Amino acid sequence: MIVIDLGKQDLTFQGKTYSVSTAKNGPGEKNGSLCTPRGRHIVRAKIGAGQPTGTVFVRRRPTGEVWTQELHAKYPGRDWILTRILWLSGREPGRNRLGDVDTMRRYIYIHGSPDSAEMGKPGSIGCVRMHNRDIVELFDLVPPYAEVEIRA
């Protein structure tokens, strides 16, 4: 099971701990809140296998671009989704599944970020950001439908 601790800003899987960055708005499940949802989830989809590190994704599709400082400067303020995506789905109806609290419909992912992105403190708009090398390692270890617990 993947355990994400919002207070510690870390993710643990198979005894290994990675520094992450979750929502700057804190925990919350409501659609449009830009918060990281709590509770039990599963990895519903794994996206990006075999893509180069730094691959840029838009709407879960590779754009053909690889992140660079120059590309970053060209699109300031963009929420970069890079390298790999683990798309989460809630398992608790009324808390993080269905209706206006549905994690999957909110497009909440564990995903790669620019290496310059600060980990260990909240900064995302809902997703769980990781450094690229860490998401590649995690992606390769995690089976589809792996359980995920996000704790406040």
C-alpha positions in Angstrom: 0.0 0.0 0.0 1.1 3.5 -0.8 0.8 5.8 2.2 0.8 9.6 1.6 1.2 11.7 4.7 0.0 15.3 4.1 1.5 16.6 7.4 5.0 15.1 6.7 4.7 15.7 2.9 6.0 12.2 2.1 5.0 9.1 0.4 5.9 5.6 1.6 5.8 2.4 -0.4 7.6 -0.9 0.3 9.7 0.6 3.1 11.0 3.4 0.9 10.0 7.1 1.6 9.9 9.8 -1.0 9.5 13.6 -0.4 6.3 14.9 -2.1 4.4 18.2 -2.5 0.6 18.1 -2.1 -2.0 20.9 -2.4 -1.1 24.3 -1.2 -4.8 24.6 -0.3 -4.5 21.7 2.1 -6.6 18.6 2.4 -10.1 18.4 1.0 -12.3 16.4 -1.3 -14.7 18.8 -2.9 -14.6 19.4 -6.7 -13.0 22.7 -7.5 -11.3 23.0 -4.1 -7.8 22.5 -5.4 -7.2 20.4 -2.3 -5.6 16.9 -2.0 -8.3 14.3 -1.2 -8.0 12.2 1.9 -8.8 8.6 2.5 -8.6 5.2 0.7 -7.9 5.2 -3.0 -6.5 2.9 -5.7 -4.2 3.5 -8.7 -6.9 3.3 -11.4 -4.4 3.9 -14.3 -0.7 4.0 -14.9 0.2 6.4 -17.7 3.6 7.1 -19.4 5.4 3.8 -19.3 8.5 4.0 -21.5 8.3 7.8 -22.0 11.6 9.7 -21.5 12.1 11.4 -18.2 10.7 14.9 -18.4 8.0 14.1 -20.9 5.3 16.8 -20.8 1.7 15.5 -20.4 -1.5 17.5 -21.1 -4.8 15.8 -20.4 -2.8 12.6 -19.8 -1.3 12.6 -23.2 2.4 13.2 -24.0 2.8 16.4 -26.0 6.0 15.3 -27.7 7.9 17.9 -25.6 10.5 17.2 -22.9 10.6 19.7 -20.1 13.5 22.2 -20.1 14.2 25.5 -18.4 13.5 27.2 -21.7 10.1 25.5 -22.1 9.3 26.4 -18.5 10.1 30.1 -19.1 7.9 30.0 -22.2 4.9 28.9 -20.1 5.2 30.6 -16.7 2.7 29.5 -14.1 1.9 26.2 -15.9 1.2 23.2 -13.7 3.7 20.8 -15.1 2.7 17.1 -15.2 5.9 15.2 -16.2 7.4 11.8 -16.8 4.7 9.4 -15.3 1.1 9.6 -14.0 -0.5 7.4 -11.4 -4.2 8.4 -11.7 -6.1 7.9 -8.4 -9.7 6.8 -7.8 -11.4 7.1 -4.5 -12.8 4.0 -2.7 -15.1 5.7 -0.2 -18.5 6.7 -1.7 -19.5 10.1 -0.4 -16.0 10.9 0.9 -13.8 10.7 -2.2 -15.9 8.8 -4.7 -19.0 9.8 -6.7 -20.9 13.1 -6.7 -19.0 16.3 -6.1 -16.1 14.5 -4.2 -14.9 12.1 -6.8 -11.1 11.9 -6.9 -10.9 10.4 -10.4 -13.2 13.0 -11.9 -11.1 15.7 -10.2 -8.1 14.3 -12.1 -6.0 13.7 -9.0 -2.6 12.1 -9.8 0.7 11.2 -8.4 3.0 12.6 -11.1 6.5 13.9 -11.9 7.4 17.6 -11.7 10.4 19.7 -12.8 13.5 19.0 -10.7 13.3 22.6 -9.6 9.9 22.0 -7.9 10.2 22.2 -4.1 9.3 19.0 -2.3 8.5 18.6 1.4 6.0 21.4 1.4 2.5 22.0 -0.1 2.6 23.6 -3.5 0.3 21.7 -5.9 -3.3 22.4 -7.0 -4.5 19.0 -5.7 -2.2 16.4 -7.1 0.8 14.7 -5.4 4.0 15.9 -7.0 7.2 13.9 -7.0 10.7 14.4 -8.5 11.0 12.7 -11.8 13.6 10.1 -10.7 11.3 9.2 -7.8 8.1 8.8 -9.9 9.9 6.6 -12.4 11.1 4.3 -9.5 7.6 4.3 -7.9 5.8 3.7 -11.2 7.9 0.7 -12.0 7.2 -0.8 -8.5 3.5 -0.1 -8.2 1.0 -2.6 -9.7 -2.3 -1.4 -11.3 -5.1 -1.0 -8.6 -2.5 -0.7 -5.8 -4.1 0.7 -2.7 -3.3 4.2 -1.7 -4.1 5.9 1.7 -3.9 9.6 1.9 -3.7 10.8 5.5 -3.9 14.3 7.0 
